[in-house]
Amino acid sequence: MSDAGAIPVHHRTIALVGLMGVGKSTVGRRLARRLDLPFADGDVEIEAAAAMTVSDIFARLGESEFRAGEARVMKRLLEGPRMVLATGGGAVLNPETRALLKTRAVTVWMRADLETVSQRVQRRDTRPLLRGRDPLEALRAMAEVRYPVYETADLMVDVATGAHAQAVEAIVSALEAHLAAEAKA
């Protein structure tokens, strides 16, 4: 393996990446159960570390402080034991986090069309980056910046339609194919 510090693929964390609302947390919990691995939700871990909600962090400290805390939490989680990790949608924007994901995780881009994601994110008012904005327009702006980074993920699975169980099975199939290909390399 050419990446310095990289660990073998079959020992890596499985990191779910993608826009808010694609189902990383819900699918991640189910995927972890299916694979008999621990699960961590990046946002929950950030809230625990900061002793406040993501919304409160944004309101009191601002997005830049949230991102700094997010990077510290991602580093801790990615340097720990293998797990299924639901990253925050913007976690991959940090270059150090991206480097850790490359060497310590198999990344899975959970992709869904923006209209579907927009409908999902409107169900709860807990997303600071959407407050006071048209969700679809905000998601389009995020996609423009983030999709080029998400496209570098090891795997991509479309999750727009179907039940969470179908997303889990699609990810398991993609992981099995990826591991088989790595074993042959």
N, C-alpha and C positions, 0 to 999 in steps of 0.2 A: 504494500500500500504506500503510495507516494506522499500522502499528507502526514507531516510530522505530528506526532501525538495522536494519530488516528487509532481507534480501536476497531477490532474486527466487527463487521456488519452485524453478525448474529448476537453480539453482546451490547449493541448500541441501544440507547433510548429511542423510542418511536415518537417523533415530535410532529404533531399536527399543526400545520400552518394554514392561514387563509384569512379572509375578511371576517370581521365580526358578523355573527348571525349565520354562519355556514354550519354550525353544529359541532364545533371542535370539542366543547366540554361534554355535551351529551353523548356524542359518538365515542369520544375518548374514554369515558367511564365504561361504556359497554365493550369497547375494544380491549381495555385492560382486563375486564372480567373474562372475556373470551380467550385472551392470551395468558391468563393467570399472572399478570404483572401488576405492580402498584400503579396508581394513577395520581397525577398532580395537575391541577388547573392553575396556570400561571397567575391569573387574576386573583384567585383565592389565596395563593401563596404571597402575592404582593400585599393584599389586604392584611394578612396575618402579620407580615413583617412590619408594616406601617401602623398597625393597630387602627386602621380607618379604611373606609370603603374607597374603591377606585374613584367614585364621584367626589368624595371628600378630598382625596389627594389632589385631583384636578382643581377643585374649587379653592382649596387652601394653599397649595404649594405650586400649582401650575403643571402643565404638560411636561416641561423639561425635567422637573424633579420626579414626576411619575416615571418617565423614561429611564432616568438614572437608577431609580429603585428597581424597575423592571429588569434592567441589565444585570444588576447585582443578583436578583432572584434567579434569573435564567442561568447565570454562571453557576450558582450553587446547585441548582437542580441538574444541570447538564454534567457537572463534575461528580455527581452522586451516582448511586446505583441505577441500573437499567430500569426504565419505567415507560409508561405511556404519558406523554406530556402534551397538554393542550396549551399552546402558546397564545399570547395576546396577538391580535391582528397586526400590530405594529412592532412587535418584538424583533422581527427579522430586519428592521431598518438599522439596527445597531450593528456596526461592522464586527465588533467583538463577539456578539451573540451569533451572528452568521458564521463566523469562523468556528465557534464551538459546535454549532449545529452540524457543520460540515464534517468535523472530526469525531464527534461523540454521539451523533444521532442519525437515524434514517428519517429524512423529512418527507412528509406526505402533505402535498397541497390539496386541501379539500376545496374544490372549486364548485361554485354554483352561479347561475346567472344573477345579475344584479337586481332584477325585478323580484325574484324569489327572496333574495337576501333582504331587500328593502321591506318586503311584507313581514318577514320574520322579526326584524329589529324594531318594528313599530309596536310590537306586543308589550315591550317593557320600556320604561323611561329611565334606564340606568346607564345609558351610554353617553358619556360626556362629549364625545366628538360629534354627536348628532344633535345636541341641544340647540334649539332655535334654527335648525337647518332642515331643508328638504332632504329626507333620508336617501332618496335615490341619487340626487345630485351630490351629496356628501360621499356616498359610496363610489360613485363614478370618479370623483376626484381622488379618493383613496386608491381605487383600482389602478388608476393611471400611474401612480407612484409605486404601488406595492406589487402589481402583477409581474413586472420584470424581475423582481426579487423572488416572488413565489415560483416563477417558472424555473428557477435553479434548483428546486426541490428534487429529491431523488425520485419521487413518485408523484403522480397527479391522479386524483380520483374525483370524478364528477359526482356530486351529492345533491344536486338540485331537486331531483324527484325521488320519490320512494321513501320508505320508512328508514328510521335510524338503523334497524337491523340489516337492511340492504347495504347501507353505507359501510357498516362494520364488515360485512362479508366481502364487499368490493375491496376494502383496504387489506383484509387478510389475504385475499387472492393476489393483490398487487405485491404485498410483502413476500409471499411465498415465491412468486416469480422472480422478484428482485434477489432474494437470498439464493435461489437456485442459479441465477445468472452469475452472482458473485462467487459461488462455489466452483463454477466452471472456469472462471477467469484465472 
